[in-house]
Amino acid sequence: MPSSLANNKGKQVIYIDPWYPSTKTCSCCGHVLDELDLGVRRWRCPYCHSVNDRDENTALNIKRVGSSTLGVGDVRQSQTAISV
Ligand SMILES: [Zn+2]
């Protein structure tokens, strides 16, 4: 069971809303797309124009939601330069 394994390692498992649109939410500005095809690996946010890698963007959003659930607020994110 993943949560007991995490406890043994001194970690904590946070469950987030399974309907949270982690893939379609821009990790830069929070804009949520109406839809995003499964085959799209990268997309440009129509609001802030940042380019989001699908997996990386999703991971950032899940981390952010998990952090706010824990009450530690916004986890500071390093700014990465994106060249496209
Ligand atoms: Zn954006």
PDB file of the backbone (N, CA, C, O) and the ligand in Angstrom, with CONECT records:
HET     ZN  A 101       1
ATOM      1  N   MET A   1       0.855  -1.204   0.000  1.00  0.00           N
ATOM      2  CA  MET A   1       0.000   0.000   0.000  1.00  0.00           C
ATOM      3  C   MET A   1       0.880   1.240   0.000  1.00  0.00           C
ATOM      4  O   MET A   1       1.719   1.391   0.888  1.00  0.00           O
ATOM      5  N   PRO A   2       0.715   2.112  -0.950  1.00  0.00           N
ATOM      6  CA  PRO A   2       1.638   3.236  -1.119  1.00  0.00           C
ATOM      7  C   PRO A   2       1.728   4.153   0.094  1.00  0.00           C
ATOM      8  O   PRO A   2       2.820   4.607   0.436  1.00  0.00           O
ATOM      9  N   SER A   3       0.587   4.440   0.765  1.00  0.00           N
ATOM     10  CA  SER A   3       0.648   5.408   1.851  1.00  0.00           C
ATOM     11  C   SER A   3       1.424   4.875   3.050  1.00  0.00           C
ATOM     12  O   SER A   3       2.134   5.634   3.709  1.00  0.00           O
ATOM     13  N   SER A   4       1.299   3.567   3.346  1.00  0.00           N
ATOM     14  CA  SER A   4       2.050   3.043   4.486  1.00  0.00           C
ATOM     15  C   SER A   4       3.533   2.967   4.142  1.00  0.00           C
ATOM     16  O   SER A   4       4.383   3.152   5.012  1.00  0.00           O
ATOM     17  N   LEU A   5       3.838   2.699   2.902  1.00  0.00           N
ATOM     18  CA  LEU A   5       5.231   2.687   2.471  1.00  0.00           C
ATOM     19  C   LEU A   5       5.833   4.074   2.640  1.00  0.00           C
ATOM     20  O   LEU A   5       6.966   4.215   3.100  1.00  0.00           O
ATOM     21  N   ALA A   6       5.070   5.095   2.265  1.00  0.00           N
ATOM     22  CA  ALA A   6       5.550   6.464   2.404  1.00  0.00           C
ATOM     23  C   ALA A   6       5.768   6.815   3.869  1.00  0.00           C
ATOM     24  O   ALA A   6       6.752   7.470   4.211  1.00  0.00           O
ATOM     25  N   ASN A   7       4.858   6.384   4.734  1.00  0.00           N
ATOM     26  CA  ASN A   7       5.000   6.661   6.162  1.00  0.00           C
ATOM     27  C   ASN A   7       6.276   6.047   6.726  1.00  0.00           C
ATOM     28  O   ASN A   7       6.957   6.652   7.554  1.00  0.00           O
ATOM     29  N   ASN A   8       6.589   4.839   6.266  1.00  0.00           N
ATOM     30  CA  ASN A   8       7.803   4.175   6.724  1.00  0.00           C
ATOM     31  C   ASN A   8       9.048   4.956   6.342  1.00  0.00           C
ATOM     32  O   ASN A   8      10.077   4.864   7.011  1.00  0.00           O
ATOM     33  N   LYS A   9       8.953   5.713   5.279  1.00  0.00           N
ATOM     34  CA  LYS A   9      10.100   6.477   4.814  1.00  0.00           C
ATOM     35  C   LYS A   9      10.035   7.933   5.281  1.00  0.00           C
ATOM     36  O   LYS A   9      10.823   8.768   4.839  1.00  0.00           O
ATOM     37  N   GLY A  10       9.098   8.227   6.170  1.00  0.00           N
ATOM     38  CA  GLY A  10       8.984   9.581   6.691  1.00  0.00           C
ATOM     39  C   GLY A  10       8.360  10.545   5.715  1.00  0.00           C
ATOM     40  O   GLY A  10       8.503  11.761   5.851  1.00  0.00           O
ATOM     41  N   LYS A  11       7.667  10.008   4.732  1.00  0.00           N
ATOM     42  CA  LYS A  11       7.005  10.873   3.745  1.00  0.00           C
ATOM     43  C   LYS A  11       5.506  10.904   4.037  1.00  0.00           C
ATOM     44  O   LYS A  11       4.984  10.122   4.832  1.00  0.00           O
ATOM     45  N   GLN A  12       4.851  11.818   3.378  1.00  0.00           N
ATOM     46  CA  GLN A  12       3.414  11.939   3.539  1.00  0.00           C
ATOM     47  C   GLN A  12       2.755  11.902   2.167  1.00  0.00           C
ATOM     48  O   GLN A  12       3.208  12.541   1.217  1.00  0.00           O
ATOM     49  N   VAL A  13       1.681  11.140   2.094  1.00  0.00           N
ATOM     50  CA  VAL A  13       0.969  11.063   0.821  1.00  0.00           C
ATOM     51  C   VAL A  13      -0.223  12.004   0.870  1.00  0.00           C
ATOM     52  O   VAL A  13      -1.039  11.939   1.789  1.00  0.00           O
ATOM     53  N   ILE A  14      -0.318  12.868  -0.111  1.00  0.00           N
ATOM     54  CA  ILE A  14      -1.445  13.803  -0.205  1.00  0.00           C
ATOM     55  C   ILE A  14      -2.320  13.371  -1.375  1.00  0.00           C
ATOM     56  O   ILE A  14      -1.836  13.141  -2.483  1.00  0.00           O
ATOM     57  N   TYR A  15      -3.586  13.270  -1.112  1.00  0.00           N
ATOM     58  CA  TYR A  15      -4.511  12.927  -2.188  1.00  0.00           C
ATOM     59  C   TYR A  15      -5.141  14.203  -2.717  1.00  0.00           C
ATOM     60  O   TYR A  15      -5.637  15.027  -1.948  1.00  0.00           O
ATOM     61  N   ILE A  16      -5.119  14.361  -4.026  1.00  0.00           N
ATOM     62  CA  ILE A  16      -5.735  15.549  -4.603  1.00  0.00           C
ATOM     63  C   ILE A  16      -7.002  15.155  -5.352  1.00  0.00           C
ATOM     64  O   ILE A  16      -7.220  13.986  -5.671  1.00  0.00           O
ATOM     65  N   ASP A  17      -7.816  16.139  -5.619  1.00  0.00           N
ATOM     66  CA  ASP A  17      -9.060  15.939  -6.349  1.00  0.00           C
ATOM     67  C   ASP A  17      -8.771  15.281  -7.700  1.00  0.00           C
ATOM     68  O   ASP A  17      -8.063  15.857  -8.526  1.00  0.00           O
ATOM     69  N   PRO A  18      -9.312  14.082  -7.933  1.00  0.00           N
ATOM     70  CA  PRO A  18      -9.034  13.410  -9.210  1.00  0.00           C
ATOM     71  C   PRO A  18      -9.580  14.163 -10.418  1.00  0.00           C
ATOM     72  O   PRO A  18      -9.195  13.880 -11.553  1.00  0.00           O
ATOM     73  N   TRP A  19     -10.464  15.108 -10.183  1.00  0.00           N
ATOM     74  CA  TRP A  19     -11.026  15.882 -11.293  1.00  0.00           C
ATOM     75  C   TRP A  19     -10.291  17.199 -11.497  1.00  0.00           C
ATOM     76  O   TRP A  19     -10.637  17.984 -12.380  1.00  0.00           O
ATOM     77  N   TYR A  20      -9.291  17.430 -10.686  1.00  0.00           N
ATOM     78  CA  TYR A  20      -8.508  18.651 -10.882  1.00  0.00           C
ATOM     79  C   TYR A  20      -7.835  18.587 -12.254  1.00  0.00           C
ATOM     80  O   TYR A  20      -7.156  17.608 -12.562  1.00  0.00           O
ATOM     81  N   PRO A  21      -8.018  19.625 -13.084  1.00  0.00           N
ATOM     82  CA  PRO A  21      -7.482  19.577 -14.459  1.00  0.00           C
ATOM     83  C   PRO A  21      -5.986  19.856 -14.513  1.00  0.00           C
ATOM     84  O   PRO A  21      -5.559  20.866 -15.072  1.00  0.00           O
ATOM     85  N   SER A  22      -5.189  18.960 -13.931  1.00  0.00           N
ATOM     86  CA  SER A  22      -3.759  19.220 -13.800  1.00  0.00           C
ATOM     87  C   SER A  22      -3.049  19.309 -15.148  1.00  0.00           C
ATOM     88  O   SER A  22      -2.030  19.988 -15.271  1.00  0.00           O
ATOM     89  N   THR A  23      -3.578  18.635 -16.145  1.00  0.00           N
ATOM     90  CA  THR A  23      -2.938  18.648 -17.456  1.00  0.00           C
ATOM     91  C   THR A  23      -3.263  19.912 -18.225  1.00  0.00           C
ATOM     92  O   THR A  23      -2.422  20.444 -18.950  1.00  0.00           O
ATOM     93  N   LYS A  24      -4.490  20.392 -18.064  1.00  0.00           N
ATOM     94  CA  LYS A  24      -4.966  21.520 -18.865  1.00  0.00           C
ATOM     95  C   LYS A  24      -4.750  22.869 -18.201  1.00  0.00           C
ATOM     96  O   LYS A  24      -5.059  23.909 -18.784  1.00  0.00           O
ATOM     97  N   THR A  25      -4.223  22.856 -16.990  1.00  0.00           N
ATOM     98  CA  THR A  25      -3.988  24.113 -16.283  1.00  0.00           C
ATOM     99  C   THR A  25      -2.571  24.598 -16.538  1.00  0.00           C
ATOM    100  O   THR A  25      -1.611  23.843 -16.389  1.00  0.00           O
ATOM    101  N   CYS A  26      -2.445  25.856 -16.923  1.00  0.00           N
ATOM    102  CA  CYS A  26      -1.121  26.430 -17.139  1.00  0.00           C
ATOM    103  C   CYS A  26      -0.427  26.590 -15.783  1.00  0.00           C
ATOM    104  O   CYS A  26      -0.940  27.271 -14.896  1.00  0.00           O
ATOM    105  N   SER A  27       0.742  25.959 -15.629  1.00  0.00           N
ATOM    106  CA  SER A  27       1.450  26.028 -14.349  1.00  0.00           C
ATOM    107  C   SER A  27       2.060  27.407 -14.136  1.00  0.00           C
ATOM    108  O   SER A  27       2.509  27.733 -13.037  1.00  0.00           O
ATOM    109  N   CYS A  28       2.074  28.211 -15.191  1.00  0.00           N
ATOM    110  CA  CYS A  28       2.663  29.546 -15.086  1.00  0.00           C
ATOM    111  C   CYS A  28       1.645  30.555 -14.548  1.00  0.00           C
ATOM    112  O   CYS A  28       1.937  31.302 -13.614  1.00  0.00           O
ATOM    113  N   CYS A  29       0.433  30.573 -15.153  1.00  0.00           N
ATOM    114  CA  CYS A  29      -0.532  31.619 -14.781  1.00  0.00           C
ATOM    115  C   CYS A  29      -1.847  31.060 -14.232  1.00  0.00           C
ATOM    116  O   CYS A  29      -2.667  31.812 -13.706  1.00  0.00           O
ATOM    117  N   GLY A  30      -2.051  29.743 -14.352  1.00  0.00           N
ATOM    118  CA  GLY A  30      -3.274  29.160 -13.817  1.00  0.00           C
ATOM    119  C   GLY A  30      -4.432  29.108 -14.796  1.00  0.00           C
ATOM    120  O   GLY A  30      -5.523  28.653 -14.452  1.00  0.00           O
ATOM    121  N   HIS A  31      -4.197  29.571 -16.014  1.00  0.00           N
ATOM    122  CA  HIS A  31      -5.251  29.523 -17.031  1.00  0.00           C
ATOM    123  C   HIS A  31      -5.598  28.061 -17.333  1.00  0.00           C
ATOM    124  O   HIS A  31      -4.706  27.220 -17.449  1.00  0.00           O
ATOM    125  N   VAL A  32      -6.898  27.761 -17.458  1.00  0.00           N
ATOM    126  CA  VAL A  32      -7.333  26.386 -17.739  1.00  0.00           C
ATOM    127  C   VAL A  32      -7.860  26.308 -19.167  1.00  0.00           C
ATOM    128  O   VAL A  32      -8.756  27.056 -19.556  1.00  0.00           O
ATOM    129  N   LEU A  33      -7.292  25.398 -19.931  1.00  0.00           N
ATOM    130  CA  LEU A  33      -7.746  25.186 -21.303  1.00  0.00           C
ATOM    131  C   LEU A  33      -9.099  24.485 -21.303  1.00  0.00           C
ATOM    132  O   LEU A  33      -9.424  23.743 -20.376  1.00  0.00           O
ATOM    133  N   ASP A  34      -9.885  24.729 -22.353  1.00  0.00           N
ATOM    134  CA  ASP A  34     -11.154  24.015 -22.490  1.00  0.00           C
ATOM    135  C   ASP A  34     -10.901  22.541 -22.753  1.00  0.00           C
ATOM    136  O   ASP A  34     -11.559  21.674 -22.178  1.00  0.00           O
ATOM    137  N   GLU A  35      -9.959  22.271 -23.611  1.00  0.00           N
ATOM    138  CA  GLU A  35      -9.598  20.878 -23.865  1.00  0.00           C
ATOM    139  C   GLU A  35      -8.181  20.786 -24.381  1.00  0.00           C
ATOM    140  O   GLU A  35      -7.628  21.746 -24.917  1.00  0.00           O
ATOM    141  N   LEU A  36      -7.601  19.605 -24.207  1.00  0.00           N
ATOM    142  CA  LEU A  36      -6.241  19.349 -24.666  1.00  0.00           C
ATOM    143  C   LEU A  36      -6.191  17.907 -25.153  1.00  0.00           C
ATOM    144  O   LEU A  36      -6.398  16.966 -24.387  1.00  0.00           O
ATOM    145  N   ASP A  37      -5.912  17.757 -26.441  1.00  0.00           N
ATOM    146  CA  ASP A  37      -5.873  16.414 -27.007  1.00  0.00           C
ATOM    147  C   ASP A  37      -4.781  15.575 -26.353  1.00  0.00           C
ATOM    148  O   ASP A  37      -3.743  16.094 -25.941  1.00  0.00           O
ATOM    149  N   LEU A  38      -5.029  14.281 -26.264  1.00  0.00           N
ATOM    150  CA  LEU A  38      -4.088  13.375 -25.617  1.00  0.00           C
ATOM    151  C   LEU A  38      -2.727  13.351 -26.304  1.00  0.00           C
ATOM    152  O   LEU A  38      -1.702  13.118 -25.664  1.00  0.00           O
ATOM    153  N   GLY A  39      -2.726  13.595 -27.608  1.00  0.00           N
ATOM    154  CA  GLY A  39      -1.483  13.508 -28.364  1.00  0.00           C
ATOM    155  C   GLY A  39      -0.602  14.743 -28.257  1.00  0.00           C
ATOM    156  O   GLY A  39       0.537  14.740 -28.725  1.00  0.00           O
ATOM    157  N   VAL A  40      -1.124  15.796 -27.645  1.00  0.00           N
ATOM    158  CA  VAL A  40      -0.369  17.049 -27.571  1.00  0.00           C
ATOM    159  C   VAL A  40       0.644  16.967 -26.439  1.00  0.00           C
ATOM    160  O   VAL A  40       0.267  16.846 -25.273  1.00  0.00           O
ATOM    161  N   ARG A  41       1.926  17.032 -26.777  1.00  0.00           N
ATOM    162  CA  ARG A  41       2.981  16.925 -25.769  1.00  0.00           C
ATOM    163  C   ARG A  41       3.381  18.289 -25.232  1.00  0.00           C
ATOM    164  O   ARG A  41       3.870  18.408 -24.108  1.00  0.00           O
ATOM    165  N   ARG A  42       3.173  19.306 -26.035  1.00  0.00           N
ATOM    166  CA  ARG A  42       3.549  20.665 -25.644  1.00  0.00           C
ATOM    167  C   ARG A  42       2.464  21.603 -26.080  1.00  0.00           C
ATOM    168  O   ARG A  42       1.896  21.440 -27.160  1.00  0.00           O
ATOM    169  N   TRP A  43       2.165  22.580 -25.265  1.00  0.00           N
ATOM    170  CA  TRP A  43       1.163  23.550 -25.688  1.00  0.00           C
ATOM    171  C   TRP A  43       1.522  24.938 -25.166  1.00  0.00           C
ATOM    172  O   TRP A  43       2.174  25.104 -24.135  1.00  0.00           O
ATOM    173  N   ARG A  44       1.064  25.918 -25.930  1.00  0.00           N
ATOM    174  CA  ARG A  44       1.340  27.291 -25.548  1.00  0.00           C
ATOM    175  C   ARG A  44       0.105  27.881 -24.892  1.00  0.00           C
ATOM    176  O   ARG A  44      -0.998  27.794 -25.431  1.00  0.00           O
ATOM    177  N   CYS A  45       0.292  28.467 -23.754  1.00  0.00           N
ATOM    178  CA  CYS A  45      -0.831  29.059 -23.030  1.00  0.00           C
ATOM    179  C   CYS A  45      -1.337  30.287 -23.794  1.00  0.00           C
ATOM    180  O   CYS A  45      -0.551  31.186 -24.094  1.00  0.00           O
ATOM    181  N   PRO A  46      -2.633  30.341 -24.112  1.00  0.00           N
ATOM    182  CA  PRO A  46      -3.165  31.487 -24.858  1.00  0.00           C
ATOM    183  C   PRO A  46      -3.208  32.758 -24.019  1.00  0.00           C
ATOM    184  O   PRO A  46      -3.385  33.854 -24.551  1.00  0.00           O
ATOM    185  N   TYR A  47      -3.046  32.610 -22.725  1.00  0.00           N
ATOM    186  CA  TYR A  47      -3.148  33.770 -21.846  1.00  0.00           C
ATOM    187  C   TYR A  47      -1.779  34.394 -21.574  1.00  0.00           C
ATOM    188  O   TYR A  47      -1.588  35.591 -21.785  1.00  0.00           O
ATOM    189  N   CYS A  48      -0.825  33.579 -21.102  1.00  0.00           N
ATOM    190  CA  CYS A  48       0.490  34.143 -20.748  1.00  0.00           C
ATOM    191  C   CYS A  48       1.566  33.773 -21.771  1.00  0.00           C
ATOM    192  O   CYS A  48       2.709  34.217 -21.665  1.00  0.00           O
ATOM    193  N   HIS A  49       1.195  32.955 -22.766  1.00  0.00           N
ATOM    194  CA  HIS A  49       2.066  32.577 -23.877  1.00  0.00           C
ATOM    195  C   HIS A  49       3.268  31.734 -23.457  1.00  0.00           C
ATOM    196  O   HIS A  49       4.210  31.581 -24.234  1.00  0.00           O
ATOM    197  N   SER A  50       3.253  31.188 -22.248  1.00  0.00           N
ATOM    198  CA  SER A  50       4.343  30.291 -21.889  1.00  0.00           C
ATOM    199  C   SER A  50       4.094  28.930 -22.539  1.00  0.00           C
ATOM    200  O   SER A  50       2.951  28.521 -22.743  1.00  0.00           O
ATOM    201  N   VAL A  51       5.184  28.244 -22.857  1.00  0.00           N
ATOM    202  CA  VAL A  51       5.074  26.925 -23.474  1.00  0.00           C
ATOM    203  C   VAL A  51       5.192  25.869 -22.387  1.00  0.00           C
ATOM    204  O   VAL A  51       6.145  25.856 -21.608  1.00  0.00           O
ATOM    205  N   ASN A  52       4.211  24.991 -22.354  1.00  0.00           N
ATOM    206  CA  ASN A  52       4.169  23.990 -21.294  1.00  0.00           C
ATOM    207  C   ASN A  52       4.381  22.586 -21.856  1.00  0.00           C
ATOM    208  O   ASN A  52       3.678  22.149 -22.767  1.00  0.00           O
ATOM    209  N   ASP A  53       5.358  21.900 -21.293  1.00  0.00           N
ATOM    210  CA  ASP A  53       5.524  20.486 -21.596  1.00  0.00           C
ATOM    211  C   ASP A  53       4.445  19.744 -20.828  1.00  0.00           C
ATOM    212  O   ASP A  53       4.265  19.980 -19.634  1.00  0.00           O
ATOM    213  N   ARG A  54       3.732  18.858 -21.489  1.00  0.00           N
ATOM    214  CA  ARG A  54       2.567  18.221 -20.878  1.00  0.00           C
ATOM    215  C   ARG A  54       2.886  17.598 -19.512  1.00  0.00           C
ATOM    216  O   ARG A  54       2.215  17.895 -18.523  1.00  0.00           O
ATOM    217  N   ASP A  55       3.900  16.743 -19.458  1.00  0.00           N
ATOM    218  CA  ASP A  55       4.199  16.022 -18.222  1.00  0.00           C
ATOM    219  C   ASP A  55       4.746  16.942 -17.141  1.00  0.00           C
ATOM    220  O   ASP A  55       4.366  16.856 -15.973  1.00  0.00           O
ATOM    221  N   GLU A  56       5.644  17.822 -17.560  1.00  0.00           N
ATOM    222  CA  GLU A  56       6.261  18.732 -16.605  1.00  0.00           C
ATOM    223  C   GLU A  56       5.216  19.682 -16.020  1.00  0.00           C
ATOM    224  O   GLU A  56       5.194  19.941 -14.816  1.00  0.00           O
ATOM    225  N   ASN A  57       4.358  20.192 -16.891  1.00  0.00           N
ATOM    226  CA  ASN A  57       3.305  21.106 -16.461  1.00  0.00           C
ATOM    227  C   ASN A  57       2.359  20.412 -15.469  1.00  0.00           C
ATOM    228  O   ASN A  57       1.976  20.982 -14.448  1.00  0.00           O
ATOM    229  N   THR A  58       1.999  19.176 -15.797  1.00  0.00           N
ATOM    230  CA  THR A  58       1.111  18.409 -14.924  1.00  0.00           C
ATOM    231  C   THR A  58       1.762  18.191 -13.561  1.00  0.00           C
ATOM    232  O   THR A  58       1.121  18.346 -12.521  1.00  0.00           O
ATOM    233  N   ALA A  59       3.041  17.831 -13.583  1.00  0.00           N
ATOM    234  CA  ALA A  59       3.752  17.576 -12.323  1.00  0.00           C
ATOM    235  C   ALA A  59       3.804  18.829 -11.455  1.00  0.00           C
ATOM    236  O   ALA A  59       3.624  18.760 -10.239  1.00  0.00           O
ATOM    237  N   LEU A  60       4.050  19.976 -12.089  1.00  0.00           N
ATOM    238  CA  LEU A  60       4.117  21.235 -11.344  1.00  0.00           C
ATOM    239  C   LEU A  60       2.763  21.554 -10.706  1.00  0.00           C
ATOM    240  O   LEU A  60       2.692  21.995  -9.559  1.00  0.00           O
ATOM    241  N   ASN A  61       1.697  21.324 -11.469  1.00  0.00           N
ATOM    242  CA  ASN A  61       0.369  21.625 -10.945  1.00  0.00           C
ATOM    243  C   ASN A  61       0.003  20.714  -9.779  1.00  0.00           C
ATOM    244  O   ASN A  61      -0.575  21.162  -8.789  1.00  0.00           O
ATOM    245  N   ILE A  62       0.342  19.438  -9.902  1.00  0.00           N
ATOM    246  CA  ILE A  62       0.028  18.493  -8.828  1.00  0.00           C
ATOM    247  C   ILE A  62       0.826  18.846  -7.577  1.00  0.00           C
ATOM    248  O   ILE A  62       0.316  18.768  -6.459  1.00  0.00           O
ATOM    249  N   LYS A  63       2.074  19.232  -7.776  1.00  0.00           N
ATOM    250  CA  LYS A  63       2.902  19.634  -6.635  1.00  0.00           C
ATOM    251  C   LYS A  63       2.300  20.851  -5.940  1.00  0.00           C
ATOM    252  O   LYS A  63       2.267  20.936  -4.712  1.00  0.00           O
ATOM    253  N   ARG A  64       1.828  21.782  -6.752  1.00  0.00           N
ATOM    254  CA  ARG A  64       1.255  23.012  -6.194  1.00  0.00           C
ATOM    255  C   ARG A  64      -0.024  22.716  -5.417  1.00  0.00           C
ATOM    256  O   ARG A  64      -0.221  23.231  -4.316  1.00  0.00           O
ATOM    257  N   VAL A  65      -0.890  21.886  -5.990  1.00  0.00           N
ATOM    258  CA  VAL A  65      -2.140  21.550  -5.312  1.00  0.00           C
ATOM    259  C   VAL A  65      -1.842  20.787  -4.023  1.00  0.00           C
ATOM    260  O   VAL A  65      -2.458  21.045  -2.989  1.00  0.00           O
ATOM    261  N   GLY A  66      -0.902  19.853  -4.087  1.00  0.00           N
ATOM    262  CA  GLY A  66      -0.535  19.095  -2.890  1.00  0.00           C
ATOM    263  C   GLY A  66       0.021  19.992  -1.810  1.00  0.00           C
ATOM    264  O   GLY A  66      -0.277  19.805  -0.630  1.00  0.00           O
ATOM    265  N   SER A  67       0.826  20.966  -2.200  1.00  0.00           N
ATOM    266  CA  SER A  67       1.417  21.889  -1.233  1.00  0.00           C
ATOM    267  C   SER A  67       0.355  22.743  -0.571  1.00  0.00           C
ATOM    268  O   SER A  67       0.400  22.970   0.638  1.00  0.00           O
ATOM    269  N   SER A  68      -0.606  23.220  -1.361  1.00  0.00           N
ATOM    270  CA  SER A  68      -1.643  24.068  -0.775  1.00  0.00           C
ATOM    271  C   SER A  68      -2.551  23.235   0.126  1.00  0.00           C
ATOM    272  O   SER A  68      -3.090  23.750   1.105  1.00  0.00           O
ATOM    273  N   THR A  69      -2.726  21.948  -0.196  1.00  0.00           N
ATOM    274  CA  THR A  69      -3.506  21.057   0.651  1.00  0.00           C
ATOM    275  C   THR A  69      -2.828  20.904   2.006  1.00  0.00           C
ATOM    276  O   THR A  69      -3.490  20.835   3.042  1.00  0.00           O
ATOM    277  N   LEU A  70      -1.515  20.852   1.985  1.00  0.00           N
ATOM    278  CA  LEU A  70      -0.737  20.703   3.212  1.00  0.00           C
ATOM    279  C   LEU A  70      -0.708  21.984   4.028  1.00  0.00           C
ATOM    280  O   LEU A  70      -0.395  21.963   5.219  1.00  0.00           O
ATOM    281  N   GLY A  71      -1.035  23.099   3.386  1.00  0.00           N
ATOM    282  CA  GLY A  71      -1.015  24.375   4.071  1.00  0.00           C
ATOM    283  C   GLY A  71       0.340  25.036   4.068  1.00  0.00           C
ATOM    284  O   GLY A  71       0.571  25.982   4.822  1.00  0.00           O
ATOM    285  N   VAL A  72       1.235  24.557   3.237  1.00  0.00           N
ATOM    286  CA  VAL A  72       2.540  25.205   3.163  1.00  0.00           C
ATOM    287  C   VAL A  72       2.547  26.303   2.104  1.00  0.00           C
ATOM    288  O   VAL A  72       3.570  26.941   1.854  1.00  0.00           O
ATOM    289  N   GLY A  73       1.376  26.507   1.484  1.00  0.00           N
ATOM    290  CA  GLY A  73       1.251  27.595   0.536  1.00  0.00           C
ATOM    291  C   GLY A  73       1.960  27.316  -0.768  1.00  0.00           C
ATOM    292  O   GLY A  73       2.205  26.169  -1.142  1.00  0.00           O
ATOM    293  N   ASP A  74       2.275  28.379  -1.434  1.00  0.00           N
ATOM    294  CA  ASP A  74       2.918  28.261  -2.727  1.00  0.00           C
ATOM    295  C   ASP A  74       4.343  27.762  -2.568  1.00  0.00           C
ATOM    296  O   ASP A  74       5.143  28.349  -1.839  1.00  0.00           O
ATOM    297  N   VAL A  75       4.643  26.694  -3.243  1.00  0.00           N
ATOM    298  CA  VAL A  75       6.031  26.250  -3.264  1.00  0.00           C
ATOM    299  C   VAL A  75       6.765  27.070  -4.311  1.00  0.00           C
ATOM    300  O   VAL A  75       6.337  27.166  -5.462  1.00  0.00           O
ATOM    301  N   ARG A  76       7.852  27.645  -3.902  1.00  0.00           N
ATOM    302  CA  ARG A  76       8.576  28.499  -4.832  1.00  0.00           C
ATOM    303  C   ARG A  76       9.117  27.662  -5.992  1.00  0.00           C
ATOM    304  O   ARG A  76       9.681  26.585  -5.800  1.00  0.00           O
ATOM    305  N   GLN A  77       8.930  28.180  -7.166  1.00  0.00           N
ATOM    306  CA  GLN A  77       9.375  27.434  -8.328  1.00  0.00           C
ATOM    307  C   GLN A  77      10.508  28.167  -8.991  1.00  0.00           C
ATOM    308  O   GLN A  77      10.511  29.393  -9.104  1.00  0.00           O
ATOM    309  N   SER A  78      11.463  27.389  -9.424  1.00  0.00           N
ATOM    310  CA  SER A  78      12.569  28.014 -10.126  1.00  0.00           C
ATOM    311  C   SER A  78      12.101  28.436 -11.507  1.00  0.00           C
ATOM    312  O   SER A  78      11.307  27.746 -12.147  1.00  0.00           O
ATOM    313  N   GLN A  79      12.588  29.544 -11.945  1.00  0.00           N
ATOM    314  CA  GLN A  79      12.235  30.023 -13.270  1.00  0.00           C
ATOM    315  C   GLN A  79      13.130  29.336 -14.289  1.00  0.00           C
ATOM    316  O   GLN A  79      14.356  29.413 -14.209  1.00  0.00           O
ATOM    317  N   THR A  80      12.515  28.679 -15.230  1.00  0.00           N
ATOM    318  CA  THR A  80      13.305  28.044 -16.256  1.00  0.00           C
ATOM    319  C   THR A  80      13.115  28.774 -17.574  1.00  0.00           C
ATOM    320  O   THR A  80      12.004  29.166 -17.932  1.00  0.00           O
ATOM    321  N   ALA A  81      14.192  28.944 -18.271  1.00  0.00           N
ATOM    322  CA  ALA A  81      14.103  29.599 -19.564  1.00  0.00           C
ATOM    323  C   ALA A  81      13.630  28.590 -20.596  1.00  0.00           C
ATOM    324  O   ALA A  81      14.109  27.457 -20.642  1.00  0.00           O
ATOM    325  N   ILE A  82      12.706  29.005 -21.403  1.00  0.00           N
ATOM    326  CA  ILE A  82      12.175  28.114 -22.434  1.00  0.00           C
ATOM    327  C   ILE A  82      12.475  28.715 -23.804  1.00  0.00           C
ATOM    328  O   ILE A  82      12.075  29.841 -24.101  1.00  0.00           O
ATOM    329  N   SER A  83      13.162  27.976 -24.609  1.00  0.00           N
ATOM    330  CA  SER A  83      13.377  28.431 -25.980  1.00  0.00           C
ATOM    331  C   SER A  83      12.603  27.523 -26.913  1.00  0.00           C
ATOM    332  O   SER A  83      12.732  26.300 -26.863  1.00  0.00           O
ATOM    333  N   VAL A  84      11.813  28.126 -27.748  1.00  0.00           N
ATOM    334  CA  VAL A  84      10.991  27.338 -28.676  1.00  0.00           C
ATOM    335  C   VAL A  84      11.207  27.864 -30.086  1.00  0.00           C
ATOM    336  O   VAL A  84      10.615  27.349 -31.034  1.00  0.00           O
TER     337      VAL A  84
HETATM  338 ZN    ZN A 101      -0.423  30.688 -18.794  1.00  0.00          ZN2+
END
